[in-house]
Amino acid sequence: MKDYKDLSTLNDKKLRTLRNNLNNRLQAYSNNSAKSLPPSHMLHGLEEAECKSLLSRVAEELKTRTKF
């Protein structure tokens, strides 16, 4: 799992990619079809609750960037 403590260091494209991956992963959890991810995947090691928490932080970061 990568360290996502400071989302402000990621560029907009990486944040959008992360948001999309999180949404897809949460959809897989809700369909009971979540498979284990390879260690190289950006969400490797994150459980459903951690994905939800990170998704809300990513959405908030994207929202603050689009206010300008």
C-alpha positions as MATLAB code, in Angstrom:
seq = 'MKDYKDLSTLNDKKLRTLRNNLNNRLQAYSNNSAKSLPPSHMLHGLEEAECKSLLSRVAEELKTRTKF';
ca = [
       0.000    0.000    0.000;
       1.242    3.432   -0.859;
       1.244    6.261    1.634;
      -1.659    8.641    1.034;
      -1.260   10.849    4.113;
      -0.620   14.022    2.103;
      -2.843   14.085   -0.973;
      -1.729   17.604   -1.847;
       1.490   16.162   -3.264;
      -0.406   14.275   -5.992;
      -1.207   15.993   -9.257;
      -4.782   16.266  -10.543;
      -4.472   13.340  -12.934;
      -3.167   11.001  -10.207;
      -5.995   12.093   -7.895;
      -8.627   11.387  -10.547;
      -7.039    8.001  -11.262;
      -7.028    7.207   -7.559;
     -10.687    8.278   -7.263;
     -11.672    6.031  -10.181;
      -9.731    3.074   -8.780;
     -11.342    3.558   -5.382;
     -14.825    3.724   -6.893;
     -14.166    0.541   -8.875;
     -12.772   -1.222   -5.820;
     -15.751   -0.223   -3.664;
     -18.095   -1.450   -6.396;
     -16.281   -4.790   -6.356;
     -16.663   -4.961   -2.562;
     -20.403   -4.258   -2.835;
     -20.777   -7.020   -5.467;
     -18.779   -9.456   -3.314;
     -16.355   -9.843   -6.203;
     -13.298   -8.120   -4.733;
     -10.184  -10.053   -5.605;
      -6.804   -9.675   -4.003;
      -4.694   -7.059   -5.712;
      -1.088   -7.503   -6.749;
       1.484   -5.746   -4.556;
       2.214   -3.247   -7.323;
      -1.387   -1.979   -7.376;
      -1.974    1.446   -5.799;
      -4.767    0.075   -3.564;
      -3.007   -3.094   -2.454;
      -3.656   -3.783    1.228;
      -6.662   -1.463    1.611;
      -9.868   -2.871    3.036;
     -13.348   -1.552    2.245;
     -13.500    0.925    5.154;
     -10.059    2.286    4.291;
     -11.114    2.726    0.653;
     -14.222    4.667    1.707;
     -12.193    6.910    3.974;
      -9.555    7.557    1.326;
     -12.231    8.226   -1.299;
     -13.805   10.929    0.850;
     -10.387   12.539    1.376;
      -9.649   12.409   -2.363;
     -13.038   13.941   -3.189;
     -12.423   16.735   -0.689;
      -8.960   17.413   -2.127;
     -10.340   17.540   -5.675;
     -13.099   19.871   -4.529;
     -10.645   22.303   -2.960;
      -8.568   22.352   -6.146;
     -11.516   23.175   -8.396;
     -12.613   26.179   -6.341;
     -10.044   28.400   -8.012;
];
